[in-house]
Amino acid sequence: MLLSQLAETAGVMPATIKYYRREGLLPPGRRVTATRQDYGQAHLDRLALIQVLRELVDAPIARIAELTAILDDPEQPLLQALATAQHIVLGIPGPGGGGGGAGAAGAPEREEHPSLRPLLAELGWPDEGSAPRRALDELLRTFEAWGMPADLALLRRYAVPVAQMAREDVEAIRELHEEDPAAPMSEDVQVMRSVAGAVAYDRLIQLLRALGHTSYSILHARGDAARAGSGDG
């Protein structure tokens, strides 16, 4: 399909596609003439991924370019692209970002929060440095600065159910990758679904927690009212 057809099918402006091409987010099409190129499903998949990152995550072009460079490099595994997409969704530096942390190469600038390594040991997770680990270390220090608990008991309370969800998420991604060997899903689509799923399920957890807070507050208020009425009688 020509550029105008690609834009119409993808639901974007031709100028937007040209911009993505200039920024290296979208590979060129197959040259038909000196001024025309032919585009295909791979370009539609890439545009869908870019739109999800822009609209759901408000990701800057530079971060998306990091991800597309990985996707366009045949030497880079899909897991690297998925990890980079996760960092973009979370708004934390990518795997190549600076910072130490236990298990990372080089000496850390400061000692890691004492709750983290025991938590990893309890969960059976590898004691390796990563961007999410560094971000969690920063968050725990913020908790302490605000006078909030940041001990192992608090982490365990949230980490145990989340660990089960994370395990199932990873298995689902693996199954998706092996879904149909005869008609494999493009890596762009797999990463797009991972991003959309992360945003949607994070929102689901947030809303369920808020609903729980509301529900338990109502139940406690009813209980207090019932006890007060019983005492009046």
C-alpha positions as CSV (number, residue, x, y, z in Angstrom):
1,M,0.0,0.0,0.0
2,L,1.1,3.6,-0.6
3,L,1.7,6.2,2.1
4,S,-1.8,7.6,1.8
5,Q,-3.3,4.2,2.1
6,L,-1.1,3.3,5.1
7,A,-2.2,6.6,6.8
8,E,-5.9,5.9,6.1
9,T,-5.7,2.3,7.3
10,A,-3.7,3.2,10.4
11,G,-5.9,6.2,11.2
12,V,-3.0,8.7,11.3
13,M,-2.0,11.7,9.2
14,P,0.6,11.2,6.4
15,A,2.7,13.9,7.9
16,T,2.8,11.9,11.2
17,I,4.1,8.9,9.3
18,K,6.8,11.0,7.6
19,Y,7.8,12.4,11.0
20,Y,8.1,8.9,12.5
21,R,10.2,7.9,9.6
22,R,12.5,10.9,10.1
23,E,12.9,10.0,13.8
24,G,13.7,6.4,12.9
25,L,10.6,4.9,14.5
26,L,9.2,3.5,11.3
27,P,11.4,1.6,8.7
28,P,11.2,2.7,5.1
29,G,8.9,0.8,2.7
30,R,9.8,-1.1,-0.4
31,R,10.8,1.3,-3.1
32,V,8.5,1.2,-6.1
33,T,9.6,4.3,-7.9
34,A,11.9,7.2,-7.1
35,T,9.2,8.9,-5.1
36,R,6.9,6.1,-4.0
37,Q,7.3,3.3,-1.5
38,D,5.1,0.3,-0.7
39,Y,4.2,-0.4,2.9
40,G,2.8,-3.6,4.5
41,Q,1.5,-5.2,7.6
42,A,4.8,-4.7,9.5
43,H,4.3,-0.9,9.1
44,L,0.8,-1.1,10.4
45,D,1.9,-3.1,13.4
46,R,4.6,-0.6,14.1
47,L,2.2,2.3,13.9
48,A,-0.2,0.6,16.2
49,L,2.6,0.1,18.8
50,I,3.7,3.8,18.5
51,Q,0.1,4.9,19.0
52,V,-0.4,2.8,22.1
53,L,2.8,4.2,23.6
54,R,1.9,7.8,22.7
55,E,-1.8,7.6,23.8
56,L,-1.8,5.3,26.8
57,V,1.6,6.0,28.2
58,D,2.4,9.5,26.8
59,A,5.9,8.2,26.0
60,P,8.3,10.7,24.5
61,I,9.6,10.0,21.0
62,A,13.1,9.5,22.2
63,R,12.1,6.6,24.5
64,I,10.0,5.0,21.7
65,A,13.0,5.3,19.4
66,E,15.0,3.2,22.0
67,L,12.4,0.5,21.8
68,T,12.0,0.5,18.0
69,A,15.8,0.3,17.6
70,I,15.7,-2.9,19.6
71,L,12.8,-4.3,17.6
72,D,14.6,-3.5,14.3
73,D,17.9,-5.2,15.5
74,P,17.8,-8.9,14.6
75,E,20.5,-9.6,17.2
76,Q,18.2,-8.3,20.1
77,P,15.8,-10.8,21.7
78,L,12.1,-10.1,22.2
79,L,12.7,-10.1,26.0
80,Q,14.9,-7.1,25.6
81,A,12.1,-5.2,23.8
82,L,9.6,-6.3,26.4
83,A,11.8,-5.1,29.2
84,T,12.4,-1.8,27.5
85,A,8.7,-1.3,27.0
86,Q,8.1,-2.1,30.7
87,H,10.6,0.6,31.6
88,I,8.8,3.1,29.4
89,V,5.4,2.3,30.9
90,L,6.8,2.7,34.4
91,G,8.6,5.9,33.5
92,I,12.0,4.6,34.8
93,P,15.4,4.4,33.0
94,G,16.0,1.6,30.6
95,P,18.3,-1.4,31.2
96,G,21.3,0.7,30.0
97,G,20.5,3.5,32.5
98,G,22.9,4.4,35.2
99,G,22.7,3.3,38.8
100,G,24.1,0.5,40.9
101,G,22.1,-1.7,43.2
102,A,23.1,-5.1,44.5
103,G,24.0,-7.5,41.8
104,A,24.6,-4.8,39.2
105,A,28.0,-4.3,37.6
106,G,30.2,-1.8,39.5
107,A,29.9,-0.5,43.0
108,P,26.6,1.2,43.9
109,E,26.7,4.9,44.9
110,R,24.9,4.1,48.2
111,E,23.8,1.1,50.1
112,E,20.5,-0.4,49.0
113,H,17.4,-0.3,51.2
114,P,17.7,-3.2,53.7
115,S,14.2,-4.6,52.9
116,L,15.0,-5.4,49.2
117,R,17.4,-8.3,49.3
118,P,15.5,-10.2,52.0
119,L,12.4,-9.8,49.9
120,L,14.1,-11.2,46.8
121,A,15.3,-14.2,48.9
122,E,11.8,-14.9,50.2
123,L,10.3,-14.8,46.8
124,G,13.1,-16.8,45.2
125,W,13.8,-14.0,42.7
126,P,17.4,-13.6,41.5
127,D,19.6,-11.1,43.3
128,E,20.3,-9.1,40.1
129,G,20.4,-5.4,39.5
130,S,17.6,-3.9,37.3
131,A,15.8,-0.7,36.6
132,P,12.6,-1.7,38.5
133,R,14.8,-2.7,41.5
134,R,16.5,0.7,41.6
135,A,13.1,2.4,41.2
136,L,11.7,0.4,44.1
137,D,14.7,1.3,46.2
138,E,14.0,5.0,45.5
139,L,10.3,4.5,46.4
140,L,11.1,2.9,49.7
141,R,13.3,5.8,50.6
142,T,10.5,8.2,49.7
143,F,8.2,6.2,52.0
144,E,10.6,6.7,54.9
145,A,11.0,10.4,54.1
146,W,7.2,10.7,54.4
147,G,7.2,8.8,57.7
148,M,5.5,5.7,56.0
149,P,6.5,2.1,56.8
150,A,9.0,0.6,54.3
151,D,9.9,-2.6,56.1
152,L,10.0,-6.2,54.9
153,A,6.5,-6.9,56.4
154,L,5.0,-4.1,54.2
155,L,6.8,-5.3,51.1
156,R,5.7,-8.9,51.8
157,R,2.1,-7.9,52.1
158,Y,2.0,-6.5,48.6
159,A,4.7,-8.6,47.0
160,V,3.3,-12.1,47.6
161,P,0.0,-11.6,45.6
162,V,1.8,-9.5,43.0
163,A,4.4,-12.2,42.5
164,Q,1.7,-14.7,41.5
165,M,0.3,-12.1,39.0
166,A,3.7,-11.5,37.6
167,R,4.4,-15.2,37.1
168,E,1.1,-15.6,35.3
169,D,1.8,-12.5,33.1
170,V,5.2,-13.9,32.0
171,E,3.7,-17.3,31.2
172,A,1.0,-15.6,29.2
173,I,3.6,-13.6,27.2
174,R,5.5,-16.9,26.5
175,E,2.4,-18.6,25.4
176,L,1.5,-15.7,23.1
177,H,5.0,-15.9,21.6
178,E,4.4,-19.6,20.8
179,E,0.7,-19.1,19.9
180,D,0.7,-20.2,16.2
181,P,4.0,-21.3,14.7
182,A,2.3,-21.3,11.3
183,A,1.3,-17.6,11.6
184,P,3.6,-16.1,14.1
185,M,2.6,-12.8,15.7
186,S,5.0,-9.9,15.0
187,E,7.2,-8.7,17.8
188,D,5.6,-5.2,17.4
189,V,2.2,-6.7,18.2
190,Q,3.5,-8.7,21.1
191,V,5.1,-5.7,22.6
192,M,2.0,-3.6,21.9
193,R,-0.3,-6.1,23.7
194,S,2.2,-6.2,26.6
195,V,2.1,-2.4,27.0
196,A,-1.7,-2.2,26.7
197,G,-2.1,-5.1,29.1
198,A,0.2,-3.6,31.7
199,V,-1.7,-0.3,31.6
200,A,-5.1,-1.9,31.7
201,Y,-4.3,-4.4,34.5
202,D,-2.5,-1.8,36.6
203,R,-5.6,0.3,36.3
204,L,-7.7,-2.7,37.2
205,I,-5.7,-3.3,40.4
206,Q,-5.9,0.4,41.3
207,L,-9.7,0.4,40.9
208,L,-10.2,-2.8,42.8
209,R,-8.1,-1.5,45.7
210,A,-10.1,1.8,45.6
211,L,-13.4,-0.2,45.5
212,G,-12.2,-2.3,48.5
213,H,-11.4,0.9,50.5
214,T,-14.8,2.3,49.8
215,S,-16.6,-1.0,50.5
216,Y,-14.8,-1.6,53.8
217,S,-15.4,2.0,54.9
218,I,-19.1,1.6,54.3
219,L,-19.2,-1.7,56.2
220,H,-17.3,-0.2,59.1
221,A,-19.7,2.8,59.1
222,R,-22.7,0.5,59.1
223,G,-21.2,-1.5,62.0
224,D,-20.5,1.6,64.0
225,A,-24.1,2.8,63.4
226,A,-25.5,-0.5,64.4
227,R,-23.5,-0.6,67.6
228,A,-24.5,2.9,68.4
229,G,-28.2,2.1,67.8
230,S,-27.9,-1.0,70.0
231,G,-26.4,1.1,72.8
232,D,-29.2,3.7,72.6
233,G,-31.8,0.9,73.0
